[in-house]
């Protein structure tokens, strides 16, 4: 009789061991996924919001990168500093918090875009462009609204000037069929200590 219980117990041991291993693996996966999330910047600050529009024409092909240069955008940085009672020297960094590309008339379909990069630059130094937001790969069926991923770059040197410019670079999956009117929404956070 004791042989029966002993053999049943030894048969159950590998199953318990496998369950423990699976439980440990799930806990490890949960910890890793939680640590990969972007940390929110908890420093105090104020928002800088910009909205601009441009058209993506029909007939653009997928074999080259297409650049849309949006120039001379007022930063309103000085006015925002005054409204918040801060000086230029108080600002530690200006970071991208949100970015979005959307169709103006609600009929845009961004399935033709494979990759997008939004770069901020000063008109006097176009080679000093810094990526503010991007998306790669773009989902196959994004619809009329394409949220972009904010970069971690500090844009203070560019956005504290009176004006800035944007370079919206598009890599396409296929040739554009119709002209698409789009709006680019950008939100930055000027943080201070």
C-alpha positions in Angstrom: 0.0 0.0 0.0 2.8 2.4 0.8 4.2 1.8 -2.7 0.9 3.0 -4.2 1.0 6.3 -2.2 4.7 6.8 -2.9 4.3 6.3 -6.7 1.3 8.7 -6.8 3.3 11.3 -4.8 6.3 11.0 -7.1 4.0 11.4 -10.1 2.5 14.6 -8.7 5.9 16.1 -8.0 6.8 17.0 -11.6 3.4 18.5 -12.1 3.8 20.8 -9.1 7.3 21.7 -10.2 6.0 22.6 -13.7 3.2 24.8 -12.1 5.8 26.5 -9.9 8.0 27.2 -12.9 5.1 28.6 -14.9 4.1 30.8 -12.0 7.7 32.1 -11.6 7.8 32.8 -15.4 4.5 34.7 -15.3 5.7 36.8 -12.4 9.0 37.6 -14.2 7.1 38.5 -17.3 4.8 40.8 -15.3 7.8 42.6 -13.7 9.6 43.0 -17.0 6.5 44.5 -18.7 5.9 46.9 -15.9 9.5 48.1 -16.0 9.4 48.8 -19.7 6.8 51.6 -19.5 7.9 55.2 -20.0 8.2 56.9 -16.6 6.1 60.0 -16.3 8.0 63.2 -15.5 6.7 64.3 -12.2 8.6 67.6 -12.1 6.3 70.7 -12.2 5.9 72.4 -15.5 3.6 73.9 -18.0 2.3 72.9 -21.5 3.2 74.3 -24.8 0.7 73.3 -27.5 1.0 73.7 -31.3 -1.2 72.8 -34.2 -0.4 73.1 -37.8 -1.8 71.8 -41.1 -0.5 70.6 -44.4 -1.5 68.6 -47.4 -0.1 65.2 -48.5 -0.5 65.3 -52.3 -1.7 62.4 -54.5 1.0 60.5 -56.5 3.8 60.3 -53.9 5.7 57.1 -54.3 7.2 54.7 -51.8 10.8 54.7 -53.0 12.0 58.0 -51.4 11.5 59.8 -48.1 9.0 62.7 -48.4 9.7 65.8 -46.3 7.1 68.4 -45.4 8.8 71.6 -44.1 6.5 73.7 -41.9 8.4 76.9 -41.2 8.2 80.0 -39.0 5.9 78.6 -36.3 5.7 81.1 -33.3 6.6 79.4 -30.0 4.9 81.9 -27.8 7.5 80.8 -25.2 8.0 84.3 -23.7 4.3 84.9 -23.2 3.9 81.4 -21.6 6.8 82.1 -19.3 5.1 85.4 -18.1 1.8 83.7 -17.6 3.4 81.1 -15.4 5.7 83.5 -13.5 8.9 81.9 -14.6 12.2 83.0 -16.2 14.0 81.4 -19.1 16.7 80.3 -16.7 14.1 78.4 -14.5 13.3 75.9 -17.3 15.3 72.7 -17.0 14.0 71.0 -20.2 11.2 71.0 -22.8 10.0 67.5 -23.6 7.4 66.1 -26.0 4.4 64.7 -24.1 1.9 64.0 -27.0 1.9 64.1 -30.8 -0.9 63.2 -33.2 -1.5 63.3 -37.0 -5.1 63.5 -37.9 -7.3 64.0 -41.0 -8.9 67.4 -41.0 -12.1 66.3 -42.7 -12.4 62.9 -41.0 -11.9 61.0 -44.2 -8.1 60.4 -44.1 -6.7 56.9 -44.1 -3.1 56.7 -43.1 -2.6 53.1 -44.3 -0.2 54.4 -47.0 2.3 55.5 -44.3 4.9 53.0 -43.1 7.0 55.3 -40.9 6.8 59.0 -39.7 9.3 61.2 -38.0 8.6 64.7 -36.8 11.7 66.8 -36.3 12.0 70.2 -34.7 14.7 72.7 -35.8 15.7 76.3 -35.8 15.5 77.9 -39.3 19.1 79.3 -38.8 20.4 75.8 -38.2 18.4 73.2 -40.2 21.2 70.6 -39.6 20.5 70.7 -35.9 17.0 69.1 -36.2 15.9 67.0 -33.2 13.3 64.3 -33.4 10.3 65.2 -31.3 8.0 62.3 -32.2 7.9 59.2 -34.4 5.9 56.1 -35.3 7.5 52.9 -36.7 5.9 50.8 -37.9 2.6 52.5 -38.5 -0.3 50.0 -38.0 -1.8 48.7 -41.2 -5.2 50.2 -40.6 -4.7 53.3 -38.5 -7.8 55.1 -39.8 -8.2 58.9 -39.5 -6.1 59.4 -36.4 -2.4 58.4 -36.0 -1.0 58.8 -32.5 2.8 59.3 -32.5 5.3 58.2 -29.9 7.0 61.1 -28.1 10.8 61.0 -28.1 12.9 61.6 -25.0 14.9 64.4 -26.5 15.2 67.8 -24.8 14.0 70.5 -27.2 14.7 73.5 -25.0 17.4 75.1 -27.2 15.0 75.2 -30.1 11.6 76.0 -28.4 12.9 78.8 -26.2 13.5 80.9 -29.4 10.7 83.1 -30.8 10.1 80.7 -33.8 10.8 77.2 -34.8 10.3 74.9 -37.8 9.2 71.3 -38.4 10.3 68.6 -40.8 7.7 65.9 -41.1 9.4 63.0 -42.8 7.2 60.2 -44.3 8.2 56.8 -45.6 5.4 55.3 -47.6 4.1 51.7 -48.1 2.4 52.6 -51.4 1.7 55.5 -53.7 -0.8 58.0 -52.4 -4.1 58.0 -54.3 -5.7 61.2 -53.2 -4.7 64.5 -51.6 -5.0 64.3 -47.9 -5.4 67.4 -45.7 -3.9 66.7 -42.2 -3.4 68.4 -38.9 -0.3 67.8 -36.7 -0.9 68.3 -33.0 2.1 68.6 -30.7 2.2 69.1 -27.0 5.4 69.8 -25.0 6.0 70.2 -21.3 8.4 72.9 -20.1 9.7 71.5 -16.8 11.4 73.4 -14.0 12.8 72.4 -10.6 
